[in-house]
Structures are given as C-alpha cells and as structure tokens.
Amino acid sequence: MSQVKTSITAYSVASCIGKLASTPEWGKYIPEEMAELSASFSKGATDTPVKRLISLLPPKLAEFALDNILVPGMMHHFLFRKLLIEAELHRFMAETGGAGQVIILGAGLDTLAVRMAGKYPAARFFEVDLPGAGEVKLVALKRMGRQLPGNCRFLAADLAKTPLTGVLNAEKSFNSGTATLVILEGVLMYLRESDVKGLFTTLHALFSGQLEIIFGAMAHPDDVKNWRVRAANFLTEAQEKTDWHASSRDMPGFMASLGYSLKSWMPYKKLQAFYRPATELRNVPEEDENYYLVTKTPQSVVNFDIGQIPLLPINL
C-alpha cells in the first residue's frame, strides 16, 4: 500500500460515525450501509498511535473529548453535515433525473460516493484525493467482499502539484457539460484563501453546464472563541491547523466576487438544533463550520444580506 496515510481528521470523522451508529439515540439517523462502511474504512486506517487511541474511546468518552479538545458539538456535527450533504445530493439527483455528475474533493474516508453510485446507476461519481488515500477504502471493500461500483472512480492526485482540470479531463466518463454537484466537506479550511479562490475559479471555468457546490467554511480562526486553540493541533503537530476562515456575513460577497450566487446555507448551531434539544446546546457556538450551497449562474441581483439567504432544508 502507498505510504500516503489518511489524515487524523478523516479518520476521526469516519470513526465517530461508527461510534454514533452504535448508540440507539443516533443510530436511527445513520443508514446501515453508512455505518458498515465507515467502520470498515476506519478499521483499515488505524496506522498511528493517536488513531488507535481514538478507536478505543467509547461513544460518550469520544464525545466528551471532542467537546473539550475541539469545539462543543463537533462529534455530532460530523454526522449532521453528512446527512445535510446527502439530502442535497438526493435533491440534485431528483432535479437531474438521476443522471447528474458528483465530484467529491478531498473525500477522505467518506462513504457517500460508494453508496450513492449503486442507488443512481445513470449518474457518475468521482472522488479526488491524495495518491494512496483511496487505497484504504478499496482494501476495505475487498475485505467486505464488495467491489467499487463501475460508475464510481477514485482519482489519485495531489492538487497542489497537478491541476484539477487535467485530472478530471483525463477520465473518459467525465463530462464538463453535464449538470454537476461538487462536494467540499471539511476541506477548504485547510487551504490558503488564495487557493480557495483559485479552486472556485477553476471550477467556474471548467464546467459549461449547471454547476452547484456545497462546502463547509470555518467562521473563525482556531484561536477565536476557543481558548483551547483546538488542542488537537498539538497531537497532529499542527499539520492540520485551519488556515482559511470566512464569516457568514462576508460569504455572499466573497462568492459573488468569484462568479457564484449563494443559494442557501446552514450555520453550525442551527444544524445542531434540528437534532438536539436546547439543553444540550448551551455551549455550542452559533457559528463554526457553516455549510453553504452556491451555483455558478449568478442571480440577476445578488443578495449580500446573509440574513435573507434561506437555510438548507433538513429532512428528518
């Protein structure tokens, strides 16, 4: 197997999904296939002492650790953001007759493409991640007696060295004119602002057809509204420290400057409130990793007031 390992962040997300799936309270929200694949993918990625420690934590202790080391509500947020993205994917497929194109950048150990490729055989799914990152999932699938669906491709590329346009255009099944949904889950905060702008500019130029992008963006730097400075950076030698941050107030204008219109969004605490009672949200910040949906086609009049942008729908 390649020497490239999955990040602690990617491992933590998959591991937490598996832990939540084992509880009656949260297991009811997690599709059985998501739970099974998350557990299998994370099992094959325990290649460091920190990951092995995370794997040993029972759900409640893992929740306590993430609430106190990272941000209150983060363990649940890993699940809620996946449910939000999956709901948007189903909406997108309904609008495109099940024949749309989905591109997941920096997929980590995510299960979405593998699961949805089977549900939407006329659609095409592409995961783009660092060389070797997809191998963990391929090995896990083989161990489970499963194969990667034919309409799902794992593309290995270091986008810091290889242009995304070249990576996608090298795939015969890729079509820049097809209606496309790009998913950026837990990715952009690790990039510099110039790289974020460059990525959105590349996507804007690449696609001639309908383009929608759903992405998460940190509202604050690591040391703001969190005196612990996300102490997990210490465990990872600061290799996964966040870099790009954008407040919700500034997001409409930021997207408009890149040729996008903000269609809907979901702030961190509001997403938590759909699933958890108010008594559990006392320490949860109003904004942390917020989620946004943008479209390439600008509105005739761009709304720069985030308070007037509708929330992403939640289907409970």
C-alpha positions in Angstrom: 0.0 0.0 0.0 1.1 3.5 -0.6 3.0 5.3 2.1 0.4 8.2 2.0 -1.8 7.8 5.0 -5.3 9.2 5.7 -5.3 12.3 7.9 -6.3 12.2 11.6 -9.3 14.4 10.6 -10.5 11.9 8.0 -10.0 9.1 10.4 -11.8 10.9 13.3 -14.9 11.6 11.2 -15.3 8.0 10.0 -14.6 6.6 13.5 -17.1 9.0 15.1 -19.8 7.9 12.6 -19.2 4.3 13.5 -19.4 5.2 17.3 -22.6 7.2 16.9 -24.1 4.3 14.8 -23.7 2.0 17.8 -26.0 4.2 20.0 -29.8 3.9 20.0 -30.1 7.7 20.1 -28.1 8.4 16.9 -28.0 5.1 15.2 -31.6 5.7 13.9 -30.3 8.5 11.8 -27.4 6.6 10.2 -28.1 4.4 7.2 -26.9 0.8 7.8 -24.6 0.9 4.8 -23.0 4.2 6.0 -22.3 2.7 9.4 -20.9 -0.5 8.0 -18.6 1.2 5.5 -17.5 3.9 8.0 -16.5 1.1 10.5 -14.7 -0.9 7.8 -12.9 2.1 6.3 -11.7 3.4 9.7 -10.6 -0.1 10.8 -8.2 -0.1 7.9 -6.7 3.3 8.7 -5.5 2.9 12.4 -1.9 3.4 11.4 -0.8 5.8 14.2 -1.0 5.8 18.0 -3.4 8.7 18.0 -5.8 6.9 15.7 -5.6 3.7 17.7 -6.4 5.8 20.8 -9.4 7.3 19.1 -10.6 3.8 18.1 -10.6 2.7 21.7 -12.8 5.5 23.0 -16.4 4.6 23.7 -19.0 7.0 22.2 -19.6 9.1 25.3 -16.0 9.5 26.1 -15.2 10.4 22.4 -18.0 13.0 22.6 -16.6 14.4 25.8 -13.1 14.6 24.3 -14.1 16.3 21.1 -16.4 18.8 23.0 -13.4 19.7 25.3 -10.5 19.5 22.9 -12.1 20.7 19.7 -15.5 22.5 19.6 -18.7 21.6 21.5 -21.0 19.6 19.3 -18.2 18.6 16.8 -18.8 14.8 17.1 -22.4 15.3 16.2 -21.5 17.8 13.6 -19.6 15.1 11.7 -22.8 13.2 11.4 -25.2 16.2 10.8 -23.1 17.6 7.9 -23.1 14.2 6.2 -26.9 14.0 6.5 -27.2 17.5 5.1 -24.9 16.8 2.2 -26.7 13.5 1.4 -30.0 15.2 1.4 -28.7 17.8 -1.1 -27.3 15.0 -3.3 -30.8 13.4 -3.4 -32.3 16.8 -4.3 -29.8 17.3 -7.0 -30.4 13.8 -8.4 -34.2 14.4 -8.4 -33.7 17.6 -10.4 -31.3 15.9 -12.9 -33.3 12.7 -13.4 -30.8 10.7 -11.5 -28.2 11.3 -14.3 -26.1 14.1 -12.7 -22.4 14.1 -12.0 -21.0 14.3 -8.5 -17.4 15.2 -7.7 -16.1 14.9 -4.1 -12.8 16.7 -3.5 -10.7 15.5 -0.5 -13.1 12.7 0.2 -11.0 11.1 2.9 -12.8 8.0 4.3 -16.3 9.2 3.2 -18.8 6.6 2.1 -21.2 8.8 0.1 -19.9 8.1 -3.5 -19.7 4.3 -2.9 -23.2 4.2 -1.5 -24.9 6.6 -3.9 -23.3 5.1 -7.1 -25.4 2.0 -6.5 -28.6 4.0 -6.0 -28.1 6.1 -9.1 -26.6 3.9 -11.8 -27.1 6.5 -14.5 -25.0 9.1 -12.6 -21.2 9.4 -12.4 -19.3 9.8 -9.2 -15.6 10.9 -8.9 -13.6 11.2 -5.7 -10.3 13.2 -5.9 -7.9 12.8 -3.1 -4.1 12.4 -2.4 -2.3 9.4 -4.0 -2.9 6.3 -1.9 -5.9 7.8 0.0 -8.4 5.7 -1.8 -6.4 2.5 -1.3 -7.6 2.1 2.3 -11.2 2.1 1.0 -10.5 -0.3 -1.9 -8.8 -2.7 0.5 -11.8 -2.4 2.9 -14.3 -3.1 0.2 -12.3 -6.2 -0.9 -12.3 -7.4 2.7 -16.1 -7.0 2.8 -16.5 -8.9 -0.4 -17.6 -5.8 -2.3 -16.4 -4.0 -5.4 -16.3 -0.4 -6.3 -19.3 0.4 -8.5 -18.5 0.9 -12.1 -19.9 4.4 -12.1 -17.6 5.5 -9.2 -14.0 6.4 -9.7 -11.3 7.1 -7.2 -8.8 9.6 -8.7 -5.4 9.9 -7.1 -3.9 13.4 -7.4 -2.1 16.0 -5.3 -3.9 19.1 -6.4 -1.1 21.2 -5.1 1.0 19.8 -7.9 -1.5 18.6 -10.5 -4.2 20.9 -11.9 -7.8 19.6 -11.2 -8.8 20.3 -14.8 -6.2 17.8 -16.1 -7.1 15.2 -13.5 -10.8 15.2 -14.5 -10.4 15.6 -18.2 -8.2 12.5 -18.2 -11.2 10.5 -17.3 -13.2 9.3 -20.3 -16.5 9.3 -18.4 -16.1 12.9 -17.1 -18.2 15.4 -19.0 -17.8 19.1 -18.2 -21.1 19.9 -19.8 -23.1 17.6 -17.5 -25.0 19.0 -14.5 -22.6 18.7 -11.7 -22.6 18.8 -7.9 -19.2 19.4 -6.3 -18.8 18.5 -2.6 -16.2 20.0 -0.4 -16.8 18.5 3.1 -14.3 19.6 5.7 -11.7 20.6 3.1 -11.5 24.4 2.5 -10.5 25.4 6.0 -7.1 23.8 5.5 -6.3 25.9 2.3 -5.0 29.4 2.0 -7.5 32.0 0.8 -5.7 32.4 -2.5 -6.0 28.6 -3.1 -9.7 28.7 -2.2 -10.2 31.5 -4.7 -8.2 29.5 -7.3 -10.2 26.4 -6.8 -13.6 28.1 -7.2 -12.2 30.0 -10.3 -11.0 26.7 -11.8 -14.4 25.0 -11.2 -16.2 28.1 -12.7 -14.1 27.8 -15.9 -14.2 24.0 -16.1 -17.9 23.5 -16.2 -20.1 24.7 -19.1 -23.2 23.1 -17.8 -25.1 23.5 -14.5 -22.7 23.7 -11.5 -23.6 23.6 -7.8 -21.1 23.4 -5.0 -21.8 22.5 -1.4 -19.0 23.3 1.1 -18.1 23.9 4.7 -16.3 27.0 5.8 -14.9 27.9 9.2 -16.3 31.2 10.6 -13.3 31.9 12.9 -9.6 31.2 13.2 -8.6 28.4 15.5 -7.8 30.7 18.4 -11.0 32.7 18.3 -14.0 31.8 20.5 -12.0 28.7 21.6 -9.3 29.2 24.3 -8.1 25.7 23.8 -6.9 26.7 20.3 -8.2 23.4 19.1 -5.6 21.5 21.0 -5.7 18.6 18.6 -3.2 20.6 16.6 -0.7 19.6 19.2 -1.5 15.9 18.6 -1.0 16.3 14.9 2.0 18.6 15.1 -0.2 21.4 13.7 -0.2 19.7 10.3 -4.0 20.0 10.1 -4.4 23.5 11.5 -7.0 25.5 9.8 -6.0 28.4 7.5 -8.9 29.9 5.6 -11.8 31.4 7.5 -14.8 33.4 6.3 -17.7 34.8 8.3 -21.2 34.2 7.2 -21.7 38.0 6.8 -18.9 38.1 4.2 -19.7 34.9 2.4 -22.3 36.3 -0.2 -19.9 39.0 -1.3 -17.0 36.6 -1.4 -18.8 34.1 -3.6 -20.2 36.9 -5.8 -16.7 38.1 -6.5 -15.9 34.6 -7.9 -18.9 34.4 -10.1 -21.2 32.4 -7.8 -24.6 33.1 -6.2 -25.3 31.8 -2.6 -28.5 29.8 -2.8 -28.8 28.6 0.8 -26.7 28.0 3.9 -26.8 26.3 7.4 -25.0 27.7 10.4 -23.3 25.4 12.8 -25.6 25.7 15.8 -28.8 25.8 13.7 -27.8 22.4 12.2 -27.4 21.0 15.7 -30.7 22.4 16.8 -32.6 20.3 14.3 -31.5 17.2 16.0 -30.6 18.1 19.6 -32.7 19.7 22.4 -31.8 23.2 23.6 -30.5 21.9 26.9 -27.6 20.2 25.0 -26.7 23.3 23.1 -25.7 25.8 25.8 -22.0 25.7 25.0 -22.4 25.1 21.2 -21.2 28.2 19.3 -23.6 29.9 16.9 -21.1 29.5 14.0 -18.2 27.3 13.5 -18.1 25.1 10.3 -21.1 26.5 8.5 -22.3 25.0 5.3 -23.2 26.8 2.0 -24.7 25.9 -1.3 -23.7 28.1 -4.3 -24.5 28.0 -8.0 -22.3 29.1 -10.9 -25.2 31.0 -12.5 -25.4 34.4 -10.7 -28.7 35.8 -9.8 -29.8 39.0 -11.6 -29.5 40.8 -8.3 -27.1 39.3 -5.8 -28.4 39.3 -2.2 -25.5 40.4 0.1 -27.5 40.1 3.3 -26.8 36.6 4.8 -30.0 37.1 6.9 -32.1 36.9 3.8 -30.5 33.8 2.4 -32.7 30.7 3.0 -31.5 27.8 5.1 -30.6 24.5 3.6 -33.6 22.2 4.1 -33.5 19.5 6.7 -35.4 16.3 6.1 -35.9 14.5 9.4 
